Amino acid sequence: MNGRAGAPQCVRGVPRTSRSTAAAGLGFGLGLRTPHYDQVAHGVEGVDFFELLSENFMVDGGKPLYYLDAVAERYDVVLHGVSMSIGSVDPPSREYLDKLAALARRAKPAWVSDHLCWTIAGGINSHDLLPLPLSYQALQMVIERVNYVQDVLERPFVLENISTYSTLQPTQMEEWEFINTLTCATGAKVLLDVNNVYVNARNHGFDPHRFLDAIDPDSVQQIHLAGHTDLGDHVIDTHDDAVTDEVLDLYAYTIARLGPVSTSIERDDDIPPLEVLLEELDHVRDIARDQQSVSLAS
């Protein structure tokens, strides 16, 4: 993007910050959900880390913190939020950030993530992950917000690409250009949701490989996989089913390009027994292992 009028400037290789990303790779994990709290707290085999929904544990006491401590004692964990609203016109709530920072001090996650989106307007939380305009003005605002968040949290910060169903104007760049410039300017990292790439490619009519080829490999900290609902002329990111073969094929392509990256599966509705998710995670692990074997042999 260098040289375009109005575009924030960033020279790759000269990051704003030297914050460490804490862990090159955690392996293969699951999003921790309420039906599995007891089982996970007592220990399960076949999972390397758990991703905890930040807002579920930003409380003063009670059973959530009991489970938080039990899980964090047994496993590597990362925190994943849905309410920071980094792209809102209103800045992120300092009260929210202070609670998140306190939670991070307690859980000691490898990193903290949220979504590259906005959710709050006029103090009202829509509880939807809404898209940003891909504009120079929005990019500069988010750069400033990310720098502020990282200063408050004093730890690695990771942002996820979201699924979208419409575009906001003005559009002055591609999504991957927005993300690459953001990570270059701030030192933040990317939670690359491969399912969201697939969903957006179907909904907006682009080749998902183009997105995956364009993302800076050094910026990707974690990968998300999830299921979706295919309605034919559009796809909805529902997280209520197993990861589809099409998304798994894109995951294999991604791992072949990036090498080993911490990978987790999300399931938020129609949640099956934990054993079903562990079997699915084993399949993902096999795909990554096969891609690494091919890379080593070539």
C-alpha positions in Angstrom: 0.0 0.0 0.0 3.0 2.3 0.2 2.7 5.3 -2.1 -1.1 5.5 -2.2 -2.5 8.8 -1.2 -4.1 8.7 2.2 -2.9 5.2 3.1 -1.1 4.6 6.4 2.5 3.8 5.7 4.4 0.8 7.0 7.7 -0.8 6.1 7.6 -4.5 6.6 10.4 -5.7 8.9 10.4 -2.5 11.0 7.6 -3.2 13.5 6.4 -0.5 15.9 6.7 -2.9 18.9 9.0 -5.8 19.9 6.3 -7.5 22.0 6.9 -11.2 21.9 4.1 -13.4 20.7 4.9 -15.8 23.6 4.4 -19.1 21.8 5.4 -20.2 18.3 2.9 -23.0 18.4 0.6 -24.6 21.0 -0.6 -27.5 18.8 -4.2 -28.4 18.4 -7.0 -27.1 20.6 -10.7 -26.6 21.2 -12.9 -23.8 22.2 -14.0 -24.5 25.8 -17.8 -24.5 26.1 -20.1 -24.8 29.1 -21.3 -28.5 28.6 -17.7 -29.6 28.8 -16.5 -27.6 31.8 -16.6 -30.5 34.3 -15.0 -33.0 32.0 -12.2 -30.7 31.0 -11.5 -29.5 34.5 -10.8 -33.1 35.5 -8.5 -33.7 32.6 -8.9 -35.1 29.0 -6.4 -36.6 26.6 -6.0 -35.5 22.9 -6.1 -31.7 23.2 -3.1 -29.5 23.5 -4.8 -26.2 24.5 -8.2 -24.6 25.2 -9.5 -21.3 23.9 -11.6 -19.6 26.6 -14.3 -17.0 25.8 -13.0 -14.0 27.7 -16.4 -12.6 28.6 -17.5 -15.9 30.3 -14.8 -15.4 32.9 -14.7 -11.6 33.4 -16.6 -11.9 36.7 -15.7 -11.2 40.4 -16.1 -14.8 41.6 -18.1 -18.0 41.6 -18.0 -21.2 39.5 -16.6 -19.6 36.3 -13.4 -18.7 38.1 -13.2 -22.2 39.6 -13.3 -23.7 36.2 -10.9 -21.0 34.8 -8.3 -21.9 37.4 -8.8 -25.7 37.0 -8.4 -25.5 33.2 -5.5 -23.0 33.2 -3.6 -25.2 35.7 -3.9 -28.3 33.4 -3.5 -26.9 29.9 -2.1 -24.1 27.8 -4.9 -21.5 27.3 -5.6 -18.5 25.1 -8.3 -15.9 25.6 -10.8 -15.0 22.8 -13.2 -12.1 23.2 -16.3 -11.0 21.3 -17.0 -7.5 22.9 -14.0 -5.3 22.5 -15.4 -3.6 19.4 -12.0 -2.4 18.2 -13.6 -0.8 15.1 -16.4 1.2 16.7 -16.4 5.0 16.5 -16.4 5.0 20.3 -13.0 3.8 21.7 -12.7 0.5 23.5 -14.1 0.7 27.1 -11.3 1.2 29.6 -13.4 -0.7 32.2 -13.6 -3.6 29.8 -9.9 -3.5 29.0 -9.0 -3.4 32.7 -11.2 -6.4 33.4 -9.6 -8.2 30.5 -6.1 -7.4 31.7 -7.0 -8.7 35.2 -8.3 -11.9 33.7 -5.2 -12.3 31.6 -3.0 -11.9 34.7 -5.0 -14.7 36.4 -5.2 -17.1 33.4 -1.7 -16.4 32.0 -2.8 -17.0 28.4 -0.3 -17.4 25.6 -2.1 -14.6 23.9 -5.4 -12.6 23.9 -7.5 -12.3 20.8 -10.7 -10.6 19.6 -12.3 -9.8 16.3 -11.5 -7.2 13.6 -15.0 -5.7 13.6 -17.3 -3.4 15.5 -20.2 -4.4 17.8 -21.1 -1.3 19.8 -22.6 1.9 18.7 -23.9 4.7 21.0 -23.2 2.4 24.0 -25.5 -0.3 22.7 -23.9 -3.8 22.1 -25.5 -5.3 19.0 -24.0 -8.7 19.9 -23.1 -9.1 16.2 -19.6 -9.0 14.6 -20.1 -6.2 12.1 -17.7 -5.4 9.2 -15.5 -2.3 8.9 -15.3 -0.2 5.8 -12.0 -1.1 4.1 -10.9 2.6 4.0 -7.7 4.4 4.9 -9.5 6.3 7.6 -10.9 3.2 9.3 -7.4 1.6 9.0 -5.7 4.5 10.7 -8.3 4.5 13.5 -7.9 0.7 14.1 -4.1 1.1 14.2 -4.4 3.7 16.9 -6.9 1.5 18.8 -4.7 -1.6 18.6 -1.7 0.2 19.9 -3.8 1.5 22.8 -5.1 -2.0 23.6 -1.6 -3.5 23.5 -0.3 -0.8 25.9 -3.1 -1.5 28.4 -2.9 -5.3 28.2 0.9 -5.4 28.1 0.8 -8.7 26.2 0.4 -10.1 22.7 -2.9 -9.1 21.0 -4.3 -11.1 18.1 -7.2 -10.1 15.8 -9.5 -12.5 13.8 -10.9 -11.9 10.3 -14.7 -12.1 10.5 -17.4 -13.5 8.2 -19.4 -10.8 6.4 -22.6 -10.6 4.4 -22.3 -7.1 3.1 -19.7 -4.5 2.4 -19.4 -1.0 3.8 -18.3 2.0 1.7 -15.8 3.4 1.0 -13.7 0.3 -0.1 -10.2 1.5 -0.8 -8.3 -1.8 -0.4 -8.7 -5.5 -0.2 -9.3 -7.1 3.3 -5.9 -8.7 3.2 -4.2 -5.3 2.5 -6.1 -3.9 5.5 -4.9 -6.7 7.7 -1.3 -6.8 6.5 -0.9 -3.0 7.0 -2.5 -3.2 10.5 -0.2 -6.0 11.7 2.9 -4.3 10.2 2.1 -1.0 11.8 1.2 -2.4 15.3 3.1 -5.7 15.7 -0.3 -7.4 16.4 -0.9 -10.8 15.0 -3.7 -12.6 13.1 -6.1 -15.2 14.1 -6.8 -16.6 10.7 -10.3 -18.1 10.6 -10.2 -20.3 7.5 -13.9 -21.0 7.7 -14.6 -17.2 7.5 -12.4 -17.0 4.5 -14.4 -19.7 2.8 -17.7 -18.1 3.8 -16.7 -14.7 2.5 -15.3 -16.1 -0.7 -18.7 -17.7 -1.4 -20.7 -14.7 -0.3 -18.6 -12.1 -2.1 -17.4 -14.1 -5.1 -13.6 -14.3 -4.8 -11.1 -17.1 -4.8 -10.3 -18.0 -1.1 -6.8 -19.0 -2.1 -6.2 -15.4 -3.1 -6.8 -14.3 0.4 -4.7 -17.0 1.9 -1.8 -16.3 -0.5 -1.9 -12.6 0.4 -1.8 -12.8 4.2 1.6 -12.1 5.6 2.8 -15.6 6.8 4.7 -14.1 9.7 1.6 -12.4 11.1 -0.5 -15.6 11.6 -0.5 -16.6 15.3 -3.5 -19.0 15.3 -6.0 -20.7 13.0 -9.7 -21.2 13.6 -11.8 -23.9 12.0 -15.6 -24.2 12.3 -18.7 -25.3 10.6 -21.2 -23.3 8.6 -24.7 -23.4 7.0 -24.7 -23.5 3.2 -27.9 -22.1 1.8 -26.8 -22.3 -1.8 -26.7 -18.6 -2.8 -25.1 -17.6 0.5 -23.3 -19.2 3.4 -23.8 -18.4 7.1 -21.1 -18.8 9.7 -23.1 -20.7 12.3 -20.5 -22.8 14.2 -23.2 -25.5 14.6 -21.8 -28.4 12.7 -18.5 -30.2 11.9 -15.9 -28.5 9.8 -16.7 -29.1 6.1 -14.4 -30.9 3.6 -14.1 -27.6 1.6 -12.8 -25.8 4.7 -10.5 -28.7 5.6 -9.1 -28.5 2.0 -8.4 -24.8 2.5 -6.8 -25.6 5.9 -4.4 -28.1 4.2 -3.5 -25.4 1.7 -2.9 -22.9 4.5 -0.7 -25.3 6.5 1.3 -26.1 3.3 2.0 -22.4 2.9 2.5 -21.4 6.5 3.9 -24.5 8.2 2.8 -25.4 11.8 0.4 -23.0 13.3 -1.7 -23.4 16.5 -5.1 -24.6 15.3 -8.4 -24.8 17.2 -12.0 -25.8 16.4 -15.0 -23.7 17.5 -18.4 -25.1 18.1 -21.1 -22.8 19.6 -24.4 -24.5 18.8 -25.7 -28.1 18.7 -22.6 -28.9 20.8 -21.8 -32.6 20.7 -20.1 -34.7 23.3 -16.5 -33.8 23.9 -15.4 -37.1 22.4 -16.9 -36.2 19.0 -14.9 -32.9 19.0 -11.7 -34.7 20.0 -12.1 -37.1 17.1 -12.6 -34.2 14.8 -9.5 -32.6 16.2 -7.5 -35.8 15.5 -8.6 -35.5 11.9 -7.3 -31.9 11.7 -4.1 -33.0 13.3 -3.7 -35.7 10.7 -4.2 -33.2 7.9 -1.5 -30.9 9.3 0.9 -33.8 9.8 0.4 -35.0 6.2 1.1 -31.5 4.9 4.2 -31.2 6.9 5.4 -34.6 5.7 4.9 -33.5 2.1 6.8 -30.2 2.7 9.7 -32.1 4.3 9.8 -34.6 1.3 9.8 -31.8 -1.3 
